[in-house]
Amino acid sequence: MTVCLLAICLVCSGLLAGVYALTKGPIDAAAKAKNEAAIKEVLPETAVTIEEERTVEYNGGTYTYNLAYDEKGEVVGCAINVIPVGFGGPIIIKVGFDKNGIIWNTKVLSQAETPGLGAKCVEPAFSEQFKGWNPAEKKLSVKKDGGDVDAITASTITSRAYAEGLAVATNVLCAIAGTPMLLDSATGASPSPEDASAESSEVETSK
Amino acid sequence: MGKFQLITKGLIKENPTFVLLLGMCPTLATTTSAINGMSMGLATLFVLVLSNMAISLTAPYIPDKVRIPSYIVIIATFVTLLQFVMQAYVPDIYETLGLFIPLIVVNCIVLGRAEAFANKNGVLDSALDGLGIGLGFTCSLTVLGLVREILGSGSAFGFKFIEGDGILAFVLAPGAFLALGYLIVIFKKLTSKKAE
């Protein structure tokens, strides 16, 4: 009986180890290609070389980002990953800034929001509004909370999370550049700023 | 029972969703759109065929007392294999279904077929049984997903034909129960007429 179970487990784990070894390459390659495509998408077209991923500490959390350079080797932008917590779990957003600290574009890398509601955050109708957004001039929180972000209908939690993620990214950018924080409260859009930022940094570090 | 009937019985007479009411958890959770339902059904189909074959081959050697843990290990292995392969070659589909793939392990259809069919029948019959039940599951999930998508988001297979939102409740959990309930009624009505 025991021998039989043991044998089955051995064969199965052997099989899994084999397939894991075989698929590890393609899985990593697919993830890398996806990441690079996303970086290109959120940064100006003049970005030709993308630097290796770097990390930065901000507000107790670790954030990853990539710097991008143009042909002359000058910095054209910076793509930062933020992971705010939405309605259905963490939303991974890549936020691209140009060299003036203005949001060039944003892209959702992964989300588990409700289809038909919060999942609309990936659609241009919502995300296009952040193109060319200057965080110094427009407030990154939903209109319901006194900000400038047009929320998705019936998905305030997702919209808040998105805006909060962008606000965090703005401050992370300041941390990278070594300038004073641009926004007073990174999580101004969240109903409970402390919790939200603690949660998102938790997710970040556990990755 | 003929080979052909092994496949067709899973579609109508023993349809896992509308007749046996098995695997309700992934059924309700993944059918928020037609594509999601169909992908879930196909993933289950794949696991079902392979696990049925493996179990019909190994069943004679597995002592009765440890058969359930053995089946679970075998099923879990195939699910994990599927996960690796999908992640490597179809990362986009994997992304949409990611959360639900591990759920196939505890899907009672897979274990149910292992217990009820595969461990008493030959490899070919078991594979066909898995194929039939899997196809039945895929079709049901696609139909349920399609109904919910049309009513809830005003689109079908991702193509929007109504501007704006549908009846949002149908995308959420209550709509899943409602749509499933009415589909079972319709299915019963259609199949009972056929029997007469």
Interface residues (C-beta under 8 A of the other chain):
Chain A: M1 C4 L5 I8 C9 C12 L15 L16 V19 Y20 T23 G25 P26 I27 A30 A31 K34 S110 A112 T114 P115 G116 L117 T153 A154
Chain B: T32 S33 N36 T58 Y61 I62 P63 K65 V66 P69 S70 V73 I74 A76 T77 T80 L81 F84 V85 Q87 A88 Y89 P91 E95 L99 G152 S153 D165 G166 L168 V171 L172
